[in-house]
Amino acid sequence: MNDERAHWVAWNQLSGIGNIVIKRLFEHFGSLQAAWSASAEALSAIEGWSGAKMSELARQREQLDPYQLLKERECIWPPFWTPADPDYPPLLREIPDPPPVLFYRGVVRPWPATVAVVGTRRPSYYGLRWTGRIAGALARAGFMVVSGLALGVDGAAHGAALDAGGPTTAVLGCGVDQVYPLEHYALAEQIAETGLILSEYPPGTAPLAAYFPRRNRIVAGMSLATIVIEAQTRSGALISANLACDYNREVYALPGSLDNPQAMGTLRLIQQGARAILSPEELLVELSSHLLRTVPPLAPAPHALPDLEDSEQQIWILLAQGVCSFDELLVQTGLPTGELASHLLMLELKGLIEQQAGSLYARGASPRL
């Protein structure tokens, strides 16, 4: 049995102990199992305790068996992760208050690079159109699109990712066996067929207004970048953007019209330093560059031929002749702009090509054909 898994569940069960304190315990003691058996004196070193809280904590610990509690939780709803589990969203572990227990429904697979796409529940036609273009391009490029299943931009982002053939993840402000809003019941079922429904709230939990701002930290926390399509100056989407900034993640915003109240939030974000989205292609290039700075490329064996799709093989052969610009590759491959950008991104992630200044591309440290 996973000792740490049992103790993440146990600490989460204690009343009066928040996620921030649990994370501090883990960092201070090196494991929650060690923290569980720590003395009151040792625990007093953790910021956020009081004498009354220490006494109540001791009483609760005496009444709980972490391993028995884990068995009970696994019987009620087996599909859940703790930060001790390998399938837990990797970036989510880095935030100050990761969910000790994260329930899920859907298909488990290795996590690709994850990008949040969020926005208003009442987008303009322009906002919906660009949600589809951006989320579709991200999905085709291999990113996991994350959003909150709300009406408007969230639902459009999930739908566009599915239409592009990619999985998507919805983070809920209720139990994973619930759907809110009900209008998205069919969409939620589609998401669960290829992607994931996530929530820190136990199955059976009904949606409450207070839960939705909390779920925004999961959306931003599990994502490499957060993209805000349209938002008013006070909105949940801006909460996600501000959290992403706090987590030192990239924030992108879609420029909008000054005549559109739904664009004022994104324009403010750009004024405050968010990156403006000028095209899906530029967005993919920027995201790939950021990803390559944070994740080592997966290079092939020194003398192995790369296993590539037909279009990627075509690009690879063209770059054998030397450096090519993006426009030259467009002409010579005949590929649509978005599709070419997606293939270039995947080749970069594999370590086979590299982007140079001026949107020029060349082969990287890779085998010769």
C-alpha positions as CSV (number, residue, x, y, z in Angstrom):
1,M,0.0,0.0,0.0
2,N,1.2,3.5,-0.8
3,D,2.0,5.1,2.6
4,E,2.0,8.6,1.2
5,R,-1.3,8.2,-0.6
6,A,-2.9,7.1,2.6
7,H,-1.6,10.1,4.6
8,W,-2.6,12.7,1.9
9,V,-6.1,11.3,2.3
10,A,-5.8,11.3,6.1
11,W,-4.6,14.9,6.4
12,N,-7.3,16.0,4.0
13,Q,-9.9,14.5,6.3
14,L,-8.8,16.5,9.4
15,S,-11.1,19.5,10.0
16,G,-9.4,22.9,10.5
17,I,-6.4,21.9,8.4
18,G,-6.2,23.7,5.0
19,N,-4.4,22.7,1.8
20,I,-1.7,25.3,2.4
21,V,-0.8,23.9,5.8
22,I,-0.8,20.4,4.4
23,K,1.7,21.4,1.7
24,R,3.9,23.1,4.4
25,L,3.8,19.9,6.4
26,F,4.9,17.9,3.4
27,E,7.8,20.3,2.6
28,H,8.9,20.6,6.2
29,F,8.9,16.8,7.1
30,G,9.6,15.5,3.6
31,S,6.5,13.2,3.7
32,L,3.1,13.4,5.2
33,Q,3.6,10.0,6.8
34,A,6.4,11.5,8.8
35,A,4.3,14.5,9.6
36,W,1.5,12.3,10.9
37,S,3.7,10.7,13.5
38,A,5.4,14.0,14.5
39,S,5.2,15.3,18.0
40,A,3.3,18.4,18.9
41,E,6.6,20.2,19.5
42,A,7.8,19.3,16.0
43,L,4.5,20.3,14.5
44,S,4.7,23.7,16.2
45,A,7.5,24.7,13.8
46,I,4.9,24.9,11.0
47,E,3.5,28.4,10.4
48,G,-0.3,28.6,10.9
49,W,-0.7,26.6,14.1
50,S,-2.2,27.7,17.4
51,G,-2.4,26.0,20.7
52,A,-6.1,25.2,20.3
53,K,-5.5,23.8,16.8
54,M,-2.7,21.6,18.1
55,S,-4.9,20.1,20.7
56,E,-7.7,19.4,18.3
57,L,-5.3,18.0,15.8
58,A,-4.0,15.5,18.4
59,R,-7.5,14.4,19.2
60,Q,-8.4,13.8,15.6
61,R,-5.2,11.9,14.8
62,E,-5.9,9.5,17.6
63,Q,-9.3,8.6,16.1
64,L,-8.1,8.1,12.5
65,D,-6.3,5.2,10.9
66,P,-4.9,6.5,7.5
67,Y,-4.8,3.1,5.9
68,Q,-8.4,2.2,6.9
69,L,-9.5,5.6,5.7
70,L,-7.8,5.0,2.4
71,K,-9.6,1.7,1.9
72,E,-12.9,3.3,2.7
73,R,-12.3,6.1,0.2
74,E,-11.3,3.7,-2.5
75,C,-14.4,1.7,-2.0
76,I,-16.7,4.8,-2.3
77,W,-15.0,6.2,-5.5
78,P,-11.8,4.4,-6.5
79,P,-10.7,6.9,-9.3
80,F,-8.8,9.6,-7.4
81,W,-5.2,10.8,-7.1
82,T,-3.1,12.4,-4.4
83,P,0.1,14.3,-5.1
84,A,1.9,11.0,-4.2
85,D,0.4,9.3,-7.3
86,P,2.4,9.3,-10.6
87,D,-0.7,10.3,-12.6
88,Y,-1.4,13.4,-10.6
89,P,-1.1,16.5,-12.8
90,P,2.6,17.3,-12.5
91,L,2.4,21.1,-12.5
92,L,-0.4,21.1,-10.0
93,R,2.0,19.8,-7.3
94,E,4.0,23.1,-7.6
95,I,1.2,25.4,-6.4
96,P,1.0,26.4,-2.7
97,D,-2.3,24.6,-2.1
98,P,-2.6,21.6,-4.3
99,P,-5.7,19.4,-3.8
100,P,-4.7,16.6,-1.4
101,V,-7.3,14.4,-3.2
102,L,-8.3,14.9,-6.8
103,F,-11.2,12.9,-8.1
104,Y,-11.4,12.0,-11.8
105,R,-13.6,10.4,-14.4
106,G,-12.4,9.5,-17.9
107,V,-9.3,8.2,-19.6
108,V,-6.0,8.2,-17.9
109,R,-2.9,8.8,-20.1
110,P,0.5,10.4,-19.6
111,W,0.0,14.2,-19.3
112,P,1.0,16.2,-22.4
113,A,1.8,19.9,-22.1
114,T,-1.4,21.5,-20.8
115,V,-2.9,24.9,-21.6
116,A,-6.0,26.5,-20.0
117,V,-8.5,28.4,-22.3
118,V,-11.0,30.4,-20.3
119,G,-13.3,33.4,-20.7
120,T,-16.7,34.9,-20.3
121,R,-20.0,32.9,-20.2
122,R,-21.4,35.5,-22.7
123,P,-18.8,35.8,-25.5
124,S,-19.3,37.7,-28.7
125,Y,-19.3,36.0,-32.0
126,Y,-15.7,37.1,-32.4
127,G,-14.8,35.6,-29.1
128,L,-16.4,32.2,-29.9
129,R,-14.8,32.1,-33.4
130,W,-11.3,32.7,-31.9
131,T,-11.9,30.3,-29.1
132,G,-12.5,27.6,-31.7
133,R,-9.4,28.6,-33.7
134,I,-7.1,28.7,-30.7
135,A,-8.3,25.6,-28.9
136,G,-8.5,23.6,-32.1
137,A,-4.9,24.6,-33.0
138,L,-3.7,23.7,-29.5
139,A,-5.3,20.3,-29.7
140,R,-3.9,19.6,-33.2
141,A,-0.5,20.5,-31.9
142,G,-0.7,18.0,-29.1
143,F,-1.6,20.2,-26.2
144,M,-4.2,19.2,-23.6
145,V,-6.8,22.0,-23.5
146,V,-8.2,22.6,-19.9
147,S,-11.2,24.6,-19.0
148,G,-14.1,24.7,-16.5
149,L,-17.1,23.4,-18.5
150,A,-19.0,26.6,-18.0
151,L,-21.2,28.1,-20.7
152,G,-19.6,30.3,-23.3
153,V,-15.8,30.2,-23.8
154,D,-15.2,27.2,-21.6
155,G,-17.7,25.0,-23.5
156,A,-16.5,26.3,-26.9
157,A,-12.9,25.5,-25.9
158,H,-13.7,21.9,-24.9
159,G,-15.8,21.4,-28.1
160,A,-13.1,22.7,-30.4
161,A,-10.5,20.5,-28.8
162,L,-12.7,17.5,-29.3
163,D,-13.6,18.4,-32.9
164,A,-9.8,18.7,-33.6
165,G,-9.4,15.1,-32.4
166,G,-7.6,15.9,-29.1
167,P,-8.6,15.1,-25.5
168,T,-9.6,17.9,-23.2
169,T,-9.9,18.2,-19.4
170,A,-12.8,19.8,-17.5
171,V,-12.3,21.0,-13.9
172,L,-15.6,21.2,-12.0
173,G,-16.9,23.1,-9.0
174,C,-19.0,20.0,-8.0
175,G,-18.5,16.3,-7.8
176,V,-17.2,14.5,-11.0
177,D,-20.5,12.5,-11.1
178,Q,-22.4,15.8,-11.4
179,V,-22.7,18.1,-14.4
180,Y,-23.0,21.8,-14.2
181,P,-24.5,23.5,-16.1
182,L,-26.9,20.8,-17.2
183,E,-26.8,22.1,-20.8
184,H,-23.3,20.6,-21.0
185,Y,-24.3,17.1,-20.0
186,A,-23.7,15.7,-23.4
187,L,-20.4,17.6,-23.7
188,A,-19.2,16.2,-20.4
189,E,-19.9,12.7,-21.5
190,Q,-17.9,13.4,-24.7
191,I,-15.0,14.7,-22.7
192,A,-15.0,11.6,-20.4
193,E,-14.7,9.3,-23.5
194,T,-11.3,10.6,-24.4
195,G,-10.2,13.0,-21.7
196,L,-10.9,13.8,-18.1
197,I,-13.4,15.3,-15.7
198,L,-11.6,16.5,-12.5
199,S,-12.7,17.9,-9.1
200,E,-11.3,18.2,-5.6
201,Y,-14.9,17.8,-4.3
202,P,-16.1,14.3,-3.5
203,P,-18.6,12.6,-5.8
204,G,-22.2,13.7,-4.9
205,T,-21.1,17.2,-4.1
206,A,-23.6,19.7,-5.6
207,P,-22.4,22.8,-7.3
208,L,-22.1,25.9,-5.1
209,A,-21.0,29.4,-6.0
210,A,-18.1,29.3,-3.6
211,Y,-16.6,26.3,-5.2
212,F,-16.0,27.8,-8.6
213,P,-13.3,30.4,-7.7
214,R,-11.5,27.5,-5.9
215,R,-11.6,25.3,-9.0
216,N,-10.0,28.1,-11.0
217,R,-6.7,27.6,-9.1
218,I,-6.7,24.0,-10.4
219,V,-7.3,25.1,-14.0
220,A,-4.4,27.6,-13.8
221,G,-2.2,25.5,-11.6
222,M,-2.1,22.4,-13.8
223,S,-1.4,24.5,-17.0
224,L,1.8,25.6,-18.6
225,A,-0.1,28.8,-19.7
226,T,-3.5,30.4,-19.3
227,I,-5.3,31.9,-22.3
228,V,-8.1,34.4,-21.7
229,I,-10.4,34.9,-24.7
230,E,-12.9,37.5,-23.5
231,A,-13.7,38.7,-19.9
232,Q,-15.2,41.7,-18.2
233,T,-13.1,43.6,-15.7
234,R,-14.4,41.4,-12.9
235,S,-14.7,37.7,-13.8
236,G,-13.7,34.2,-13.0
237,A,-11.4,34.1,-16.0
238,L,-9.4,37.0,-14.6
239,I,-9.1,35.1,-11.3
240,S,-7.5,32.2,-13.3
241,A,-5.2,34.7,-15.1
242,N,-4.1,36.3,-11.8
243,L,-3.5,32.9,-10.3
244,A,-1.4,31.9,-13.3
245,C,0.8,35.0,-12.7
246,D,1.1,34.0,-9.0
247,Y,2.3,30.5,-10.1
248,N,4.8,32.1,-12.5
249,R,3.0,30.7,-15.6
250,E,2.5,32.4,-18.9
251,V,-0.7,34.4,-19.5
252,Y,-2.0,35.2,-23.0
253,A,-5.0,37.4,-23.8
254,L,-7.0,37.9,-27.0
255,P,-7.1,41.6,-28.0
256,G,-10.7,42.8,-28.5
257,S,-12.7,45.9,-29.4
258,L,-12.9,48.8,-27.1
259,D,-16.6,48.8,-27.9
260,N,-17.0,45.4,-26.4
261,P,-17.5,45.3,-22.6
262,Q,-16.4,41.6,-22.7
263,A,-13.0,42.6,-24.0
264,M,-12.1,45.1,-21.3
265,G,-10.7,42.4,-19.0
266,T,-8.4,41.0,-21.7
267,L,-7.2,44.5,-22.7
268,R,-6.4,45.3,-19.1
269,L,-4.4,42.0,-18.9
270,I,-2.4,43.0,-22.0
271,Q,-1.8,46.5,-20.4
272,Q,-0.5,44.7,-17.3
273,G,1.9,42.5,-19.3
274,A,0.0,39.5,-20.6
275,R,1.1,38.4,-24.1
276,A,-1.3,39.4,-26.8
277,I,-2.4,36.7,-29.2
278,L,-1.9,37.8,-32.8
279,S,-2.4,34.5,-34.5
280,P,-2.7,30.8,-33.5
281,E,0.6,30.1,-35.4
282,E,2.6,32.7,-33.3
283,L,0.9,31.3,-30.2
284,L,2.1,27.8,-30.9
285,V,5.6,29.0,-31.7
286,E,5.8,30.9,-28.4
287,L,4.3,28.0,-26.4
288,S,6.8,25.6,-28.0
289,S,9.7,27.9,-27.2
290,H,8.6,28.2,-23.6
291,L,8.1,24.4,-23.3
292,L,11.5,23.7,-24.8
293,R,13.0,26.0,-22.1
294,T,11.4,24.0,-19.3
295,V,11.3,20.4,-20.7
296,P,14.3,18.6,-22.2
297,P,13.6,17.5,-25.8
298,L,13.1,13.9,-26.6
299,A,15.9,13.3,-29.0
300,P,16.2,10.1,-31.0
301,A,19.0,7.6,-30.7
302,P,22.2,9.0,-32.4
303,H,22.0,6.9,-35.6
304,A,18.3,6.0,-35.7
305,L,16.0,7.4,-38.4
306,P,13.2,9.5,-36.9
307,D,9.8,8.0,-37.0
308,L,7.7,10.8,-38.5
309,E,4.4,11.4,-40.1
310,D,4.4,12.0,-43.9
311,S,4.1,15.8,-43.5
312,E,6.9,15.9,-40.8
313,Q,9.1,13.7,-43.1
314,Q,8.5,16.2,-45.9
315,I,9.6,19.1,-43.7
316,W,12.6,17.1,-42.5
317,I,13.8,16.5,-46.1
318,L,13.4,20.1,-47.0
319,L,15.5,21.2,-44.0
320,A,18.3,18.9,-45.2
321,Q,19.0,21.5,-47.9
322,G,19.6,24.2,-45.2
323,V,17.8,26.8,-43.3
324,C,14.2,27.6,-44.4
325,S,11.8,30.4,-43.4
326,F,8.2,29.6,-42.3
327,D,7.0,31.2,-45.5
328,E,9.3,29.1,-47.7
329,L,8.1,26.0,-45.9
330,L,4.5,27.0,-46.5
331,V,5.1,27.3,-50.3
332,Q,7.2,24.1,-50.6
333,T,5.0,21.9,-48.5
334,G,1.6,23.3,-49.6
335,L,0.3,22.7,-46.0
336,P,-2.2,25.1,-44.4
337,T,-0.6,27.6,-42.1
338,G,-2.0,26.1,-38.8
339,E,-1.1,22.6,-39.8
340,L,2.5,23.6,-40.7
341,A,2.9,25.4,-37.4
342,S,1.7,22.2,-35.6
343,H,4.2,20.0,-37.4
344,L,7.0,22.4,-36.7
345,L,6.1,22.4,-33.0
346,M,6.1,18.6,-32.8
347,L,9.5,18.4,-34.5
348,E,10.9,21.0,-32.1
349,L,9.6,19.0,-29.1
350,K,11.3,15.9,-30.5
351,G,14.5,17.8,-30.7
352,L,14.8,17.3,-34.4
353,I,14.6,20.9,-35.5
354,E,15.2,24.3,-33.9
355,Q,13.8,27.7,-34.6
356,Q,16.2,30.5,-35.3
357,A,15.7,34.3,-35.2
358,G,13.4,35.7,-37.9
359,S,11.1,32.6,-38.0
360,L,13.8,30.5,-39.6
361,Y,14.0,26.8,-39.1
362,A,16.9,24.3,-39.3
363,R,17.7,20.8,-38.3
364,G,18.8,20.3,-34.7
365,A,20.9,17.6,-33.1
366,S,19.3,14.8,-35.1
367,P,20.1,11.9,-37.5
368,R,20.7,12.3,-41.2
369,L,18.5,10.6,-43.8
